[in-house]
């Protein structure tokens, strides 16, 4: 299983700071008893982001719907009222989430490239 901590750290820095969830100006607005969808599905999100190689965000969104949204929705529902009412932070900030993950991947490639050069 892939270590998702670097991705989570980047998302917290890059995405959480602009999240419009109520209360997000001073803290994460997700209720204490709830877990943000980004955190809850982070391994799946990272898997989607690292398995797709496309310039089209629609390809990532389609994969997200097939993997994460399918798991999140109550069985049998094809619609998502949370997403439709723009209250799903994962859906609302998915482009930023993908960008944050891609930045981590680029940094890892740079680091691995630099390590290769110094050997």
N, CA, C and O of each residue as an XYZ file, in Angstrom:
476
protein
N       0.844     -1.195      0.000
C       0.000      0.000      0.000
C       0.884      1.252      0.000
O       1.910      1.300      0.680
N       0.492      2.212     -0.735
C       1.248      3.440     -0.907
C       1.091      4.357      0.316
O       0.001      4.490      0.872
N       2.213      4.989      0.723
C       2.171      5.958      1.818
C       1.475      7.217      1.306
O       1.961      7.872      0.385
N       0.345      7.548      1.905
C      -0.435      8.699      1.448
C      -0.139      9.969      2.235
O      -0.677     11.029      1.912
N       0.698      9.886      3.253
C       0.948     11.055      4.099
C       1.486     12.257      3.328
O       1.023     13.373      3.564
N       2.448     12.077      2.411
C       2.920     13.252      1.664
C       1.799     13.922      0.862
O       1.759     15.147      0.740
N       0.901     13.114      0.323
C      -0.221     13.658     -0.440
C      -1.183     14.397      0.483
O      -1.665     15.481      0.153
N      -1.456     13.806      1.638
C      -2.356     14.440      2.602
C      -1.777     15.773      3.070
O      -2.503     16.760      3.188
N      -0.482     15.803      3.334
C       0.172     17.049      3.758
C       0.043     18.127      2.679
O      -0.257     19.282      2.981
N       0.269     17.745      1.429
C       0.164     18.710      0.329
C      -1.271     19.197      0.161
O      -1.502     20.382     -0.077
N      -2.226     18.293      0.283
C      -3.636     18.674      0.161
C      -4.028     19.614      1.283
O      -4.734     20.596      1.052
N      -3.578     19.324      2.501
C      -3.888     20.208      3.632
C      -3.355     21.617      3.378
O      -4.024     22.608      3.672
N      -2.170     21.692      2.842
C      -1.563     23.004      2.587
C      -2.200     23.697      1.391
O      -2.467     24.898      1.443
N      -2.443     22.971      0.332
C      -2.859     23.536     -0.947
C      -4.368     23.708     -1.064
O      -4.840     24.654     -1.694
N      -5.126     22.797     -0.458
C      -6.578     22.783     -0.640
C      -7.329     23.256      0.604
O      -8.228     24.090      0.504
N      -6.973     22.740      1.750
C      -7.716     23.076      2.968
C      -7.699     24.575      3.248
O      -8.634     25.117      3.836
N      -6.639     25.227      2.826
C      -6.529     26.669      3.066
C      -7.556     27.477      2.267
O      -7.842     28.621      2.620
N      -8.113     26.906      1.203
C      -9.099     27.629      0.408
C     -10.487     26.998      0.482
O     -11.419     27.458     -0.177
N     -10.617     25.970      1.267
C     -11.896     25.256      1.375
C     -12.986     26.205      1.875
O     -12.787     26.958      2.828
N     -14.129     26.152      1.215
C     -15.251     27.021      1.571
C     -16.262     26.333      2.483
O     -17.383     26.816      2.638
N     -15.880     25.226      3.079
C     -16.758     24.565      4.023
C     -17.031     25.545      5.159
O     -16.105     26.214      5.617
N     -18.263     25.651      5.622
C     -18.546     26.608      6.700
C     -17.561     26.463      7.854
O     -17.332     25.366      8.365
N     -16.990     27.579      8.248
C     -16.039     27.586      9.352
C     -14.602     27.396      8.913
O     -13.700     27.408      9.752
N     -14.367     27.224      7.642
C     -13.027     26.897      7.159
C     -12.041     28.052      7.292
O     -10.840     27.859      7.101
N     -12.517     29.224      7.608
C     -11.605     30.362      7.702
C     -10.630     30.213      8.860
O      -9.507     30.711      8.776
N     -11.019     29.547      9.932
C     -10.103     29.391     11.051
C      -9.827     27.933     11.390
O      -8.884     27.639     12.125
N     -10.619     27.031     10.875
C     -10.416     25.605     11.127
C     -11.219     24.817     10.111
O     -12.059     25.365      9.396
N     -10.952     23.547     10.060
C     -11.724     22.707      9.139
C     -13.179     22.712      9.586
O     -13.485     22.443     10.748
N     -14.061     23.018      8.660
C     -15.481     23.151      8.989
C     -16.237     21.852      9.056
O     -17.430     21.855      9.359
N     -15.581     20.731      8.780
C     -16.262     19.448      8.871
C     -16.547     19.187     10.342
O     -15.674     19.348     11.195
N     -17.767     18.785     10.625
C     -18.162     18.525     12.016
C     -17.216     17.502     12.633
O     -16.710     16.617     11.944
N     -16.984     17.630     13.926
C     -16.041     16.761     14.615
C     -16.354     15.285     14.420
O     -15.440     14.468     14.305
N     -17.626     14.938     14.381
C     -17.998     13.528     14.238
C     -17.838     13.031     12.809
O     -17.839     11.823     12.571
N     -17.703     13.945     11.859
C     -17.544     13.586     10.460
C     -16.079     13.644     10.059
O     -15.260     14.292     10.710
N     -15.777     12.966      8.996
C     -14.445     13.022      8.413
C     -14.599     13.570      7.002
O     -15.456     13.116      6.244
N     -13.784     14.528      6.658
C     -13.799     15.100      5.315
C     -13.654     13.971      4.298
O     -12.878     13.038      4.502
N     -14.403     14.063      3.209
C     -14.348     13.035      2.164
C     -12.934     12.883      1.603
O     -12.539     11.787      1.203
N     -12.182     13.963      1.574
C     -10.816     13.891      1.069
C      -9.985     12.981      1.968
O      -9.253     12.122      1.475
N     -10.092     13.162      3.265
C      -9.347     12.332      4.201
C      -9.886     10.896      4.207
O      -9.118      9.934      4.226
N     -11.174     10.774      4.191
C     -11.827      9.458      4.253
C     -11.444      8.573      3.064
O     -11.246      7.369      3.223
N     -11.339      9.166      1.885
C     -11.069      8.401      0.673
C      -9.686      8.672      0.089
O      -9.463      8.443     -1.099
N      -8.767      9.150      0.900
C      -7.457      9.539      0.385
C      -6.746      8.427     -0.391
O      -6.234      8.702     -1.476
N      -6.687      7.198      0.102
C      -6.007      6.158     -0.692
C      -6.626      5.980     -2.081
O      -5.908      5.804     -3.065
N      -7.945      6.026     -2.158
C      -8.619      5.881     -3.446
C      -8.351      7.086     -4.353
O      -8.161      6.934     -5.560
N      -8.338      8.276     -3.764
C      -8.073      9.498     -4.529
C      -6.656      9.461     -5.096
O      -6.440      9.788     -6.263
N      -5.699      9.065     -4.270
C      -4.308      8.973     -4.724
C      -4.196      7.927     -5.827
O      -3.480      8.131     -6.807
N      -4.893      6.823     -5.673
C      -4.882      5.792     -6.701
C      -5.425      6.318     -8.024
O      -4.850      6.059     -9.081
N      -6.522      7.052     -7.967
C      -7.092      7.658     -9.179
C      -6.083      8.624     -9.790
O      -5.814      8.573    -10.991
N      -5.534      9.491     -8.974
C      -4.632     10.535     -9.483
C      -3.359      9.955    -10.078
O      -2.830     10.491    -11.052
N      -2.866      8.872     -9.506
C      -1.605      8.310     -9.991
C      -1.799      7.295    -11.112
O      -0.834      6.926    -11.781
N      -3.019      6.845    -11.324
C      -3.252      5.849    -12.374
C      -3.702      6.467    -13.696
O      -3.641      5.815    -14.738
N      -4.147      7.708    -13.657
C      -4.615      8.382    -14.867
C      -3.492      9.283    -15.370
O      -2.849      9.988    -14.592
N      -3.270      9.251    -16.668
C      -2.290     10.142    -17.279
C      -2.991     10.848    -18.434
O      -2.969     10.384    -19.575
N      -3.605     11.964    -18.115
C      -4.418     12.662    -19.107
C      -4.352     14.160    -18.868
O      -4.129     14.617    -17.747
N      -4.548     14.910    -19.929
C      -4.653     16.360    -19.817
C      -6.096     16.793    -19.586
O      -6.372     17.976    -19.385
N      -7.012     15.831    -19.615
C      -8.442     16.121    -19.467
C      -8.899     15.795    -18.043
O      -8.805     14.647    -17.608
N      -9.383     16.782    -17.332
C      -9.871     16.565    -15.969
C     -11.072     15.634    -15.958
O     -11.317     14.948    -14.966
N     -11.822     15.605    -17.052
C     -12.979     14.708    -17.132
C     -12.580     13.248    -16.948
O     -13.351     12.462    -16.397
N     -11.393     12.880    -17.400
C     -10.922     11.504    -17.219
C     -10.722     11.194    -15.734
O     -11.051     10.102    -15.272
N     -10.182     12.162    -14.993
C      -9.997     11.991    -13.557
C     -11.342     11.960    -12.836
O     -11.552     11.143    -11.939
N     -12.244     12.844    -13.227
C     -13.565     12.912    -12.593
C     -14.324     11.613    -12.821
O     -14.968     11.100    -11.905
N     -14.253     11.088    -14.018
C     -14.927      9.832    -14.323
C     -14.390      8.707    -13.441
O     -15.163      7.914    -12.902
N     -13.084      8.638    -13.296
C     -12.475      7.620    -12.436
C     -12.859      7.846    -10.976
O     -13.088      6.885    -10.242
N     -12.929      9.091    -10.556
C     -13.350      9.412     -9.198
C     -14.770      8.915     -8.942
O     -15.041      8.295     -7.914
N     -15.664      9.187     -9.872
C     -17.062      8.758     -9.733
C     -17.160      7.235     -9.645
O     -17.947      6.693     -8.869
N     -16.340      6.555    -10.459
C     -16.384      5.092    -10.485
C     -15.815      4.454     -9.224
O     -16.252      3.374     -8.826
N     -14.844      5.112     -8.592
C     -14.205      4.502     -7.434
C     -14.714      5.060     -6.108
O     -15.150      4.302     -5.242
N     -14.662      6.364     -5.948
C     -14.994      6.979     -4.661
C     -16.493      7.211     -4.506
O     -17.091      6.783     -3.518
N     -17.089      7.875     -5.462
C     -18.511      8.220     -5.332
C     -19.374      6.974     -5.236
O     -20.368      6.958     -4.509
N     -19.007      5.951     -5.952
C     -19.763      4.693     -5.907
C     -19.757      4.106     -4.493
O     -20.755      3.538     -4.049
N     -18.645      4.242     -3.798
C     -18.508      3.722     -2.436
C     -19.209      4.617     -1.419
O     -19.760      4.132     -0.431
N     -19.185      5.909     -1.663
C     -19.706      6.891     -0.707
C     -21.236      6.925     -0.677
O     -21.834      7.068      0.389
N     -21.864      6.795     -1.841
C     -23.325      6.878     -1.932
C     -23.987      5.667     -1.294
O     -23.437      4.566     -1.312
N     -25.171      5.876     -0.730
C     -25.934      4.712     -0.275
C     -26.206      3.794     -1.465
O     -26.448      4.254     -2.581
N     -26.161      2.517     -1.210
C     -26.312      1.530     -2.288
C     -27.556      1.788     -3.134
O     -28.647      2.023     -2.614
N     -27.368      1.739     -4.417
C     -28.480      1.887     -5.340
C     -28.755      3.306     -5.790
O     -29.505      3.508     -6.745
N     -28.168      4.303     -5.127
C     -28.415      5.681     -5.533
C     -27.417      6.099     -6.608
O     -26.210      5.910     -6.459
N     -27.929      6.660     -7.672
C     -27.037      7.138     -8.729
C     -26.746      8.626     -8.580
O     -25.755      9.124     -9.114
N     -27.596      9.327     -7.865
C     -27.407     10.764     -7.642
C     -26.818     10.995     -6.259
O     -26.947     10.160     -5.364
N     -26.173     12.136     -6.103
C     -25.589     12.494     -4.811
C     -26.073     13.887     -4.432
O     -25.692     14.876     -5.059
N     -26.901     13.960     -3.421
C     -27.443     15.258     -3.016
C     -26.358     16.151     -2.419
O     -26.429     17.374     -2.545
N     -25.367     15.565     -1.778
C     -24.273     16.351     -1.198
C     -23.470     17.005     -2.326
O     -23.181     18.201     -2.279
N     -23.121     16.222     -3.321
C     -22.379     16.754     -4.465
C     -23.228     17.765     -5.238
O     -22.743     18.830     -5.620
N     -24.509     17.420     -5.468
C     -25.392     18.302     -6.230
C     -25.614     19.642     -5.545
O     -25.827     20.652     -6.216
N     -25.565     19.663     -4.217
C     -25.738     20.919     -3.491
C     -24.392     21.613     -3.237
O     -24.319     22.585     -2.485
N     -23.345     21.109     -3.861
C     -21.996     21.662     -3.788
C     -21.437     21.666     -2.365
O     -20.686     22.564     -1.986
N     -21.808     20.662     -1.592
C     -21.299     20.543     -0.233
C     -20.222     19.475     -0.095
O     -19.695     19.260      0.996
N     -19.898     18.816     -1.182
C     -18.848     17.801     -1.153
C     -17.508     18.479     -1.442
O     -17.249     18.914     -2.563
N     -16.669     18.560     -0.419
C     -15.363     19.185     -0.586
C     -14.507     18.458     -1.605
O     -13.727     19.080     -2.327
N     -14.649     17.151     -1.664
C     -13.889     16.373     -2.638
C     -14.261     16.782     -4.055
O     -13.388     16.999     -4.894
N     -15.537     16.884     -4.315
C     -15.983     17.265     -5.656
C     -15.645     18.725     -5.956
O     -15.165     19.050     -7.042
N     -15.895     19.580     -5.003
C     -15.684     21.019     -5.201
C     -14.225     21.365     -5.468
O     -13.929     22.249     -6.272
N     -13.324     20.677     -4.802
C     -11.900     21.015     -4.890
C     -11.070     19.941     -5.582
O      -9.851     19.881     -5.418
N     -11.743     19.094     -6.356
C     -11.040     17.969     -6.974
C      -9.879     18.419     -7.859
O      -8.823     17.787     -7.848
N     -10.050     19.480     -8.612
C      -8.969     19.966     -9.475
C      -7.760     20.362     -8.620
O      -6.626     20.026     -8.959
N      -7.996     21.063     -7.528
C      -6.895     21.450     -6.641
C      -6.252     20.238     -5.981
O      -5.038     20.200     -5.781
N      -7.069     19.253     -5.647
C      -6.559     18.024     -5.033
C      -5.625     17.312     -6.010
O      -4.540     16.873     -5.631
N      -6.052     17.200     -7.266
C      -5.214     16.567     -8.286
C      -3.919     17.361     -8.458
O      -2.844     16.771     -8.569
N      -4.009     18.672     -8.481
C      -2.811     19.500     -8.613
C      -1.854     19.274     -7.446
O      -0.644     19.172     -7.650
N      -2.383     19.194     -6.231
C      -1.540     18.967     -5.049
C      -0.844     17.610     -5.144
O       0.347     17.499     -4.854
N      -1.579     16.590     -5.547
C      -0.995     15.254     -5.686
C       0.073     15.252     -6.777
O       1.136     14.656     -6.602
N      -0.198     15.908     -7.889
C       0.781     15.969     -8.965
C       2.045     16.714     -8.540
O       3.140     16.374     -8.987
N       1.907     17.719     -7.688
C       3.085     18.424     -7.171
C       3.952     17.492     -6.330
O       5.180     17.540     -6.413
N       3.322     16.651     -5.526
C       4.073     15.679     -4.722
C       4.809     14.708     -5.642
O       5.979     14.397     -5.422
N       4.118     14.235     -6.667
C       4.733     13.299     -7.617
C       5.936     13.953     -8.296
O       6.990     13.328     -8.419
N       5.792     15.195     -8.736
C       6.912     15.910     -9.359
C       8.082     16.068     -8.392
O       9.239     15.877     -8.767
N       7.775     16.416     -7.153
C       8.833     16.573     -6.153
C       9.542     15.246     -5.899
O      10.764     15.209     -5.753
N       8.787     14.173     -5.847
C       9.396     12.855     -5.641
C      10.298     12.488     -6.814
O      11.374     11.924     -6.616
N       9.867     12.805     -8.032
C      10.691     12.526     -9.210
C      11.972     13.347     -9.167
O      13.046     12.837     -9.486
N      11.867     14.615     -8.775
C      13.056     15.467     -8.670
C      14.016     14.912     -7.626
O      15.224     14.837     -7.850
N      13.462     14.528     -6.491
C      14.281     13.987     -5.400
C      14.948     12.695     -5.832
O      16.142     12.505     -5.599
N      14.195     11.810     -6.454
C      14.762     10.548     -6.917
C      15.794     10.769     -8.015
O      16.791     10.049     -8.081
N      15.568     11.747     -8.868
C      16.534     12.085     -9.912
C      17.824     12.641     -9.329
O      18.918     12.315     -9.788
N      17.684     13.483     -8.313
C      18.857     14.064     -7.652
C      19.639     12.980     -6.923
O      20.870     13.015     -6.912
N      18.954     12.023     -6.318
C      19.634     10.928     -5.619
C      20.400     10.070     -6.620
O      21.504      9.611     -6.328
N      19.824      9.853     -7.786
C      20.474      9.068     -8.815
C      21.744      9.763     -9.307
O      22.759      9.108     -9.543
N      21.689     11.083     -9.462
C      22.844     11.845     -9.916
C      23.984     11.852     -8.911
O      25.150     11.901     -9.303
N      23.667     11.804     -7.615
C      24.707     11.879     -6.589
C      25.352     10.524     -6.307
O      26.336     10.450     -5.571
N      24.823      9.485     -6.866
C      25.397      8.136     -6.605
C      26.494      7.821     -7.527
O      27.078      6.741     -7.445
